[in-house]
Amino acid sequence: MSKDATQHWPAFIEGRITSEWPLYPWVANENMLFAYGARHTRLRRLVAGAFTTRRTEALRPAVERSVTELLDGLAALPAGQRVDLRRTFANELPMRVICDLFGVAEEVREPLCTALQLVFSTSTSAEEMAAAQVEVFGMLGEMVREKLREPGDDLTSALIAARHEDQGLSEQELLGTLYLMIAAGQETTCTLIANTLGALLSDPAQLEHVRGGHADWADVIAETMRSRNPAAYSPMRFAVEDIDLDGVLIRRGDPILVSFAATGIDAEHHGEDATRFDLLRPGRRDHLGFGHGVHFCVGAPLARMEATLALTGLFERFPQVALAVPVEEIEPIASFIVNGFGSLPVVLGPAAA
């Protein structure tokens, strides 16, 4: 299977799929997510070096500072006030981290990330999606021009430098890569943190497993990625050749929509209680939440670190934090691409010293 519509989806190649389709950006942008073969390898290699375990650990002090600053802000709120942790904490932390990594200027961060979040909404009209695309690429283009004039110690400047080497990074590939990495680096990690908080706060016994030393934060994150994967669907893959899948014929060129979130709650693999969040589950780290093979999430080490620091920091500062409403009343994100809570209303309780 391929993820490159320009090579392997006849409807796209023939011009029958246009920007009038609301999900057009999910097949038309030029970056490693939508590349195949040697082109995918080249585009992935350009960013993979920034997300190694060693480089991720080098970011730890900056992430810790951001967590502390955000928690300080929450601690300053009036006692007993209801707080949306998705908006004020889970969303803010990865936005800061990914924007720092790519050198996004302070004044651009909020409008850029707000426009990028619209791309994950599958209830958005084609006109709104196209307008958001224009806005995003306009801001990214201006950022690239500023980095050309004055390069910095950031990943955007490094990618720009790669354009002038033998790797042949085109302008559209550069913009498409920035688009992908900033959008994915914010939205998926935000949803991972929010989904984990929702799971722990709706079942306090699970949190006690961590506090009692029966499970650790790596178990928590793995169980969230298994049972509440932030990625639901990601259009699309395309059959490079005819595929006989258990007697079902997928013809060459057919589009394929895969449910990532379903893999972790498959009863045949994880048992009849597969949908239950259980930190003591045998094989709880056996999941495909970050993908598999050549498209395994390049940002997985950073996402794990951000989530771990966010969770440990929050529960240490606010040990009595509790949901403000039953979890069943929380509306999901209006998207079939992102799987998670649309908000996370809580009452923080008193802050620890």
Secondary structure as the mmCIF struct_conf table of DSSP 4:
data_model
#
loop_
_struct_conf.conf_type_id
_struct_conf.id
_struct_conf.beg_label_comp_id
_struct_conf.beg_label_asym_id
_struct_conf.beg_label_seq_id
_struct_conf.end_label_comp_id
_struct_conf.end_label_asym_id
_struct_conf.end_label_seq_id
STRN STRN1 SER A 2 SER A 2
HELX_RH_AL_P HELX_RH_AL_P1 ALA A 5 HIS A 8
HELX_RH_AL_P HELX_RH_AL_P2 PRO A 10 ILE A 13
TURN_TY1_P TURN_TY1_P1 GLU A 14 GLY A 15
BEND BEND1 ILE A 17 ILE A 17
TURN_TY1_P TURN_TY1_P2 SER A 19 GLU A 20
BEND BEND2 TRP A 21 TRP A 21
TURN_TY1_P TURN_TY1_P3 PRO A 22 TYR A 24
HELX_RH_AL_P HELX_RH_AL_P3 PRO A 25 ALA A 28
BEND BEND3 ASN A 29 ASN A 29
BEND BEND4 ASN A 31 ASN A 31
HELX_RH_3T_P HELX_RH_3T_P1 MET A 32 PHE A 34
TURN_TY1_P TURN_TY1_P4 GLY A 37 GLY A 37
HELX_RH_AL_P HELX_RH_AL_P4 ALA A 38 ALA A 48
HELX_RH_3T_P HELX_RH_3T_P2 GLY A 49 PHE A 51
BEND BEND5 THR A 52 THR A 52
HELX_RH_AL_P HELX_RH_AL_P5 THR A 53 ALA A 58
TURN_TY1_P TURN_TY1_P5 LEU A 59 LEU A 59
HELX_RH_AL_P HELX_RH_AL_P6 ARG A 60 ALA A 75
TURN_TY1_P TURN_TY1_P6 ALA A 76 ALA A 76
BEND BEND6 LEU A 77 LEU A 77
HELX_LH_PP_P HELX_LH_PP_P1 PRO A 78 PRO A 78
TURN_TY1_P TURN_TY1_P7 ALA A 79 GLY A 80
STRN STRN2 ARG A 82 ASP A 84
HELX_RH_AL_P HELX_RH_AL_P7 LEU A 85 LEU A 85
HELX_RH_PI_P HELX_RH_PI_P1 ARG A 86 ALA A 90
TURN_TY1_P TURN_TY1_P8 ASN A 91 ASN A 91
HELX_RH_AL_P HELX_RH_AL_P8 GLU A 92 PHE A 102
TURN_TY1_P TURN_TY1_P9 GLY A 103 GLY A 103
HELX_RH_AL_P HELX_RH_AL_P9 GLU A 106 LEU A 118
TURN_TY1_P TURN_TY1_P10 VAL A 119 PHE A 120
TURN_TY1_P TURN_TY1_P11 THR A 122 SER A 123
BEND BEND7 THR A 124 THR A 124
HELX_RH_AL_P HELX_RH_AL_P10 ALA A 126 ARG A 149
BEND BEND8 GLU A 150 GLU A 150
BEND BEND9 ASP A 153 ASP A 154
HELX_RH_AL_P HELX_RH_AL_P11 LEU A 155 ARG A 163
TURN_TY1_P TURN_TY1_P12 HIS A 164 HIS A 164
BEND BEND10 GLU A 165 GLU A 165
TURN_TY1_P TURN_TY1_P13 ASP A 166 GLN A 167
HELX_RH_AL_P HELX_RH_AL_P12 GLU A 171 SER A 202
HELX_RH_AL_P HELX_RH_AL_P13 PRO A 204 ARG A 211
TURN_TY1_P TURN_TY1_P14 GLY A 212 GLY A 213
BEND BEND11 HIS A 214 ALA A 215
HELX_RH_AL_P HELX_RH_AL_P14 TRP A 217 SER A 227
BEND BEND12 ARG A 228 ARG A 228
BEND BEND13 PRO A 230 PRO A 230
STRN STRN3 ALA A 231 ALA A 231
STRN STRN4 TYR A 233 TYR A 233
STRN STRN5 ARG A 237 PHE A 238
BEND BEND14 VAL A 240 GLU A 241
STRN STRN6 ILE A 243 LEU A 245
TURN_TY1_P TURN_TY1_P15 ASP A 246 GLY A 247
STRN STRN7 VAL A 248 ILE A 250
TURN_TY1_P TURN_TY1_P16 ARG A 252 GLY A 253
STRN STRN8 PRO A 255 ILE A 256
STRN STRN9 SER A 259 SER A 259
HELX_RH_AL_P HELX_RH_AL_P15 PHE A 260 THR A 263
TURN_TY1_P TURN_TY1_P17 GLY A 264 ILE A 265
HELX_RH_AL_P HELX_RH_AL_P16 ALA A 267 HIS A 270
TURN_TY1_P TURN_TY1_P18 GLU A 272 THR A 275
BEND BEND15 ARG A 276 ARG A 276
TURN_TY1_P TURN_TY1_P19 LEU A 279 LEU A 280
TURN_TY1_P TURN_TY1_P20 PRO A 282 ARG A 285
TURN_TY1_P TURN_TY1_P21 GLY A 289 PHE A 290
HELX_RH_3T_P HELX_RH_3T_P3 GLY A 293 HIS A 295
BEND BEND16 PHE A 296 PHE A 296
TURN_TY1_P TURN_TY1_P22 VAL A 298 GLY A 299
HELX_RH_AL_P HELX_RH_AL_P17 ALA A 300 ARG A 317
TURN_TY1_P TURN_TY1_P23 PRO A 319 GLN A 320
STRN STRN10 ALA A 322 LEU A 323
BEND BEND17 ALA A 324 VAL A 325
HELX_RH_3T_P HELX_RH_3T_P4 VAL A 327 GLU A 329
BEND BEND18 ILE A 330 ILE A 330
HELX_LH_PP_P HELX_LH_PP_P2 GLU A 331 GLU A 331
STRN STRN11 PRO A 332 PRO A 332
HELX_LH_PP_P HELX_LH_PP_P3 ILE A 333 ILE A 333
BEND BEND19 ALA A 334 ALA A 334
BEND BEND20 PHE A 336 ILE A 337
STRN STRN12 VAL A 338 VAL A 338
BEND BEND21 GLY A 340 GLY A 340
STRN STRN13 PHE A 341 PHE A 341
BEND BEND22 GLY A 342 GLY A 342
STRN STRN14 PRO A 345 VAL A 347
HELX_LH_PP_P HELX_LH_PP_P4 PRO A 350 ALA A 352
#
